[in-house]
Amino acid sequence: MNLDNNFSVLIGVYHKDNPEYFRQAMDSILNQTVKSNDIVLSIDGPIYSELLEIVREYLSKYPEIHPIWLSENIGQGRAFQKALPQCQNEIVFRMDSDDISVPTRFEKQLIYLIEHPDVKLLSSTISEFIDTPKNVVTVKKVPETNEEIIHLAQRWNPINHPSAVFYKSAVLSVGSYQDFYRYEDYYLWVRMLDVGYKAANIQESLLFYRLSSANLKRRMNWQTTKSAIKFHQWKYKIGFAGWKDTYYMIIVMLGIFITPDFIFEQIYKRVRK
């Protein structure tokens, strides 16, 4: 099967990102078996020192990287809302600035989309690691079929955003990325599923996701908890989730918030295994 490079990659970076992790992420994009002709780099506010130097290094070496410089940090949802229309191609791969895509990720996901033209949103299993990809501590699996994805979406996020690929026109038709603290991607997926776009997940790990105690704690602070409650209430309001699922998730989110960090980390790792 002949695969062309007419697809885009959307990756965001901001001043708190680790320069070396960013380099690893970029290299994993550039060293794919099928390479993109359009890598859109969303730079969310001013960046400095080593991170800025690395960004400039890649811009000078790779003309396929197209930067979007935002004058202030506005958050991932709003930043991607501005960046997505600048992607030159209909198929857009997502990538985070501290993760590592396996070399065949783009190839395998492109083949899947070609063989399943009705699927407009696709992700995969991801391997969560600490320090090095050789130290995988959890594997985050998501359901394969559209029906299973819709069922899971009533309670949990059914798409692994770091390994997502989608059709630009489908995302724009539902209002694109929007600001919803810590729930920008889940909010987008539900809007797509709610209007009938079909999704799927490849049952193979195609990305290494960097896990740390810091990002686990971010999932359980009060600001995140309030946003989660608001989000699940919204799903009920639009008729996507029933009242049982809604109240169950509100109780779960409050339970996560009051659980001590070290206990939550152990539960998270056990559930993922």
Protein Blocks (a to p, Z undefined) as FASTA:
>chain_A
ZZdfbdcddddddfkbcfklmmmmmmmmmmpfbdcfbdcdddebjaehjlmmmmmmmmmm
mmkbccdddfbdebjklmmmmmmmmpmbfbdcdddfkbccdfklmmmmmmmmmmmmmbcb
dcddddddehiaklcfbdcdddfblmlmmmmmmmmccbdfklgccdfklmmmnopaadde
hilmmmmmmmmmmnopacddddbdfbdcdddfklmmmmmcmklmmmmmmmmmmmmmnopa
cfklmmmmmmmmmmmmmpcfklmmmmmmmmmZZ
